[in-house]
Each structure stands twice: as structure tokens, then as C-alpha cells.
Amino acid sequence: MPELINTLKALKKKEHETRKFQAMLKGVDLGEYEEEDKGSSFEDIRLRAAGIGATANDVVSLQGSFAAEAGFGIGAGLGYTKE
């Protein structure tokens, strides 16, 4: 999924550069390309699907399989004692 998103961003940037070139031939300056990053990241979407209400850069998101992917979990960096 991240590869697809990056491919689409690259295509969008290439199209903007083409349009910018064509506009400059007509004497119009479109300015610099500003990438809009308004969408959620793939990791944020995965967290919401798992029912975790935190962003990917928040320590609260390290739960369950996400903690195991990050190298944390019971017996792998975090201690656990049952009281």
C-alpha cells in the first residue's frame, strides 16, 4: 500500500511539472509544487481498524501485534507481572 501511495504522489508531481512547463511557455508562473499531506498514513489507518485511537507516532499505539512488530511485548522488552 505505501508503494502505491508513493507512486500516485510521483505521478501527481510529474503532471504538475508538465503543466508548469506548459504554463511557463505561455508566460504564466504557477509557483512551486506543494505536496498536500492531509491524508492519514497507512499505519494510522491500521491502528484505527484495530480499534486503537492513537496515531502511529504515539506510544499508546504499541499494543498487541503493533507492539510485537516494534519489538516490544511480553518477554521481548516489556516486563509483565500478574498481581
NORJO-V261087 format. One record per run of one state. SS is the DSSP state (helix for helix, strand for strand, loop for the rest). FROM is the first residue (numbers start at 0). LEN is the number of residues. If there is no record, write none. Layout:
SS FROM LEN
SS FROM LEN
//
This chain:
loop 0 1
helix 1 24
loop 25 16
helix 41 8
loop 49 9
helix 58 3
loop 61 3
helix 64 5
loop 69 4
strand 73 1
loop 74 3
strand 77 1
loop 78 5
//
